[in-house]
């Protein structure tokens, strides 16, 4: 998502518009899974030496909420939780009223090493629709750690789209390079197993979110009311683009595709 490949920038309306078009378009996408209300598409060749884009959609029997902060923030916010305090002095920092930078980790099935990320995230309500997008950046306070493999989000985001019938559709689109030294074809194939499970978890969390929020500081919605945001500020000049090819490859080639698929279904 970084323009020119080098400059860190905060996404603007054209970036959000492009993201929404990708979510809604079927051109160039191949359906890989369609079951129990969850549809998964991929873009790019499975056997390629680059990671595919993966797109997932599911209908929610609840209104999108948009800027009102109901389900429009529930499914996506329960995974990153900006309405909860950070777990460390600097795990999130504010860039603007609708953008922040944050560190988070990702537990992987054994014997894979766990992954971590530093991403610039931005969000935008458009009527009753809501979008969140991110891409990986570098910050000097959060260099790669020995106990994690630093992964790279080339583009990841959510679109919560109102259907006009009291329901909404959640789209999740991602292109993530998990690094290590796993062959990209293994990553691409396993991503198609991971995606439906991830959407099912988001679906369950999203349905529970309104009740959870009613019991946990219901008036605290910094994505709606920027004056509530107490995160420390960070300057855009402190950040640089995280390029995947600049990260160390860590050997995980002994892991079979069959083991990966089994481990994920057990996760």
N, C-alpha and C positions, 0 to 999 in steps of 0.2 A: 504493500500500500504506500510505501514511502516514495514520494515524487523524486524522480531522478535517481533513486536508489541510495541516496546519501543523506539528504536533509530530513531531519525529524520535523514533522509538522502536525498540527491539529486538524483532523478531517473537517471539511466544510460541506455545504449543502450538496455540492456535486458528488462528493464521495459517498454521502448517504444515499443519494439518488441512484448512483451506480450500484451500490450494495443491494438496494431494494430491487432493482431490475434483475440482478443475478438471482435473487431469491425467487422471484416470480416467473422468470423465464424458464422454458423447457428446452430451448435451442442449445444444442451442444452438450446436453446432460443425458446420461444413461441411467435408467431406473434399475437399481440393484436389489431393492427389497420393497415389498408392499404388503403389509400384514398388520392386522389389529389397529388400523388407523395410522400407522407410521409408514412413511414413504422415504426411501433413501435413494439419492442420485449421486453419481460421480461424474467428474469431468476430467478428461485426460486418460491416458492409457495405463491399465493396471500394471503392465510389465515395464513401464517407463522407468528411467533413472531419476525422475523427479516425483515428488509427492502429489497426489491427486487433490483436487478440491472435492469435498464431500458436503452434500446438502441434505438436510432432514426436515420433514414437516410433520406436524400433527395438529389436529383440530382440538381446541379446548372448549368445553361447554360452559364458558364464562366470558364476560365482556373483556375486551382488551384493556380498558381502563385508561390507557395513554397517560397524559399528564396528571390525571386524578390519582394515579399511584395504586391501582388495585392489581388485577392480573397483569397489567401492562408492565409492571416491574417484578411481579412475583416469580415467574419461571426463571428469568434471567438473574435477578438479584439474589435469589436464594443460593446461587452457585458462587457468587463473588462477594455477597453480603456487605455492600457499602453502608447499610444501615445498622451494622454492628461495629464495635470498636476494633481497630487493627490489633493483631496479636503481638506486635513488636513496635518499638518506637518509630520505625519508618518501614512499614509494609505498604502504605499508600500515601501519596502526597498529591496535593491539588495543583493542577496547571491552570485551569480556567473554571468557570461556573459549570461547564459541561464536559470536562476532561480531567483525567487524573493519570498517574503512573503508579503501578503497583507490582509487588513481588508476590508470587504464589508458587506452591509446589504441587506435584501431581504424583500420587502413589500408583506405582505400576505393579502388575502381577509378577511374582517371583518366577524366574530368576532375573528378570529385567531390573536395571537400576532405576530408582525414582528420578523423575524429571522436575525441573523448575523453570520458571519464566520470569522475565521482567517485561511488562507490556504497557503501552500507552493506550488508554481506553477513552472513548468518547461516546456520548449518547445524545439522542435527539428525538423529542416527541413531534409527530406530524399529525395533527388532529387527534384521532383515536388510535393511530398507529404509533409504534415506539420502536426505536432501533438503538442497538449498542454494537460498536465495532472496536476491534483492537488490532495492534500489530506489535511485534517485539522491538524493544529498544535496549540500549545499554545505559547503566548508571554506575558511576565509580564506587558508590557505597554497596552495590550488589553485584560484584564480579562472580563468575562461575565458581561453584564450590566443589570440593573433592568428593563429597557424599551425594552429589546430584549430577545428572547430565543436563546441561543447559539446553533446552529445546527452543524452537523458534516458531512463533506464530507469524506466518506470512500474511494471513488475513483470517480473522475469526469474528463472528458476530451473530446477532439475533435480530429478527424482525418479528414483532408481534402485530399482526394485522387484523383489524376489526372486520368481521364478516357481515355486519348489518343485521344479524338475526339473534343478537344477544350472545353470540359466541365469537371466538377468534381463532386464528391459525398462527401457530408458532413455527417459524423457520429458524433453523440453526445451520449456518454455513461456515465451514472451516477448511483451512489449508495450513497444516502444522507439520513441520519437520521435527521429528522427535530426536534427531541426531543419533549418537551412538554410532555403531557401524552396521546396523540392520540393513539388509538390502531394501531398496525402496519398494520393490514389488511385494515384499512381505508386509511393509508398512501399509501399502495401498490395499492389500487384500484384507488385512486384519482390521483396518479402519471401517470396512463395510460391516464387520461383526460388531464393532464397538458402538457405532452410531445409533442403531436401534435401542440398545441398552441404555445409552446415555439419554436419549429422548424420553424413554420410559421413566427414568429417574427424575428428569426435569418435570415431566407431566405430574408425577405424584407430589413432588415438592411444590409445584405451582398451585395445585389444588389446595394444599395445606397452608399456603402462604397467608391468605387473608385472615384466617383465624390466628395464625402465629403472630401476625403484625398487630392484631387487636390486643394481644396480651403482652406485646413487647414495644413499649414506647410508640404508640400508634401515630402520634403527631410528628414524629421524627422522620422526615422525608427530604433529605438534603438534595436529592436529584430533582425535586419539585421546588423546594425552598432553599436556594443557594446560601442564604444567610445562616442556615443551620450547619453548614459545612465547617467543621473545626480542624480538618486535616492540615498538616503543615504544608506550606507552599514550596514548590520546586520550580526552578527556571528551566524553560525549554532548552536553553543553551547548555545545561548540564547533561543533556541526553544526546546519544548518537544512535544511528541505526544498527541493530544487531544483525549481522550477516551470518547465515548458517555456515558458510564455508570457512569462516574464521574460527570456528569452535573445534576443539579437539574431538577426534573420533575415538570412542571407547568400545572395545571389542565386545560384541554380543552375538557374534556370528554362530556360536554354538547352539543358539536357541532355535528350535524347529518351529515351522509354521503351525504344525499340529498342536504343539505345546502352547503356543501363543493363543490360538483359537480356543483351546480348552480352558486355559487360565482366565481368559476374558469372560467366558460364559459362566465361570464360577465366581467371578468378582462380585 
